[in-house]
Amino acid sequence: MPDSYIIEVNSETAGIVVRGQGGYCFFASSHQFNRLEGQVFRNAREAERAARKLVNGDVKEAA
């Protein structure tokens, strides 16, 4: 299983997630995704879902 993944939303790079002790830590690649910076997700798919929710305006769910 890879240790890092690039997270894309609507063909835009949202950031990367890097596997650590507690899961995958999100590192934002643009200001639009700063709200997710440093959050830890169980897997890359969860991080992608959170980034999509943020873009779609569902801020409560993404945070």
C-alpha positions in Angstrom: 0.0 0.0 0.0 1.4 3.4 -0.9 2.5 5.8 1.8 1.1 8.9 0.0 -1.6 9.9 -2.5 -2.4 13.0 -4.5 -5.9 14.2 -3.8 -7.7 15.9 -6.8 -11.1 17.5 -7.0 -12.5 18.5 -10.4 -9.1 18.1 -12.0 -7.5 20.4 -9.4 -4.9 19.2 -7.0 -6.3 19.7 -3.5 -3.3 18.4 -1.7 -1.6 15.2 -0.7 -2.1 12.7 2.1 0.8 10.9 3.8 0.4 7.8 5.8 1.5 8.2 9.4 0.9 6.4 12.7 -2.8 7.4 13.1 -3.8 7.4 9.4 -3.3 9.7 6.5 -2.4 13.3 7.2 -3.7 16.0 4.7 -1.3 18.7 3.3 -3.1 21.3 1.3 -1.7 22.5 -2.0 -3.9 25.5 -2.4 -5.6 28.0 0.0 -9.0 26.6 -0.9 -8.2 23.5 1.0 -6.4 25.0 4.0 -9.3 24.0 6.2 -8.2 20.4 5.8 -4.5 21.0 6.5 -3.2 18.7 9.2 -6.4 16.6 9.5 -5.9 12.9 9.7 -8.1 10.5 7.8 -8.4 6.7 7.9 -7.6 6.4 4.2 -7.1 8.5 1.1 -10.7 8.1 0.0 -12.0 9.8 3.1 -9.6 12.7 2.5 -10.9 13.0 -1.1 -14.5 13.0 0.1 -13.8 15.8 2.6 -12.1 17.9 -0.1 -15.1 17.4 -2.4 -17.5 18.4 0.4 -15.4 21.5 1.0 -15.6 22.5 -2.7 -19.3 21.8 -2.8 -19.9 24.2 0.2 -20.7 21.4 2.7 -18.2 23.0 5.1 -19.6 21.4 8.3 -19.1 17.9 6.9 -15.6 18.6 5.6 -14.2 20.2 8.8 
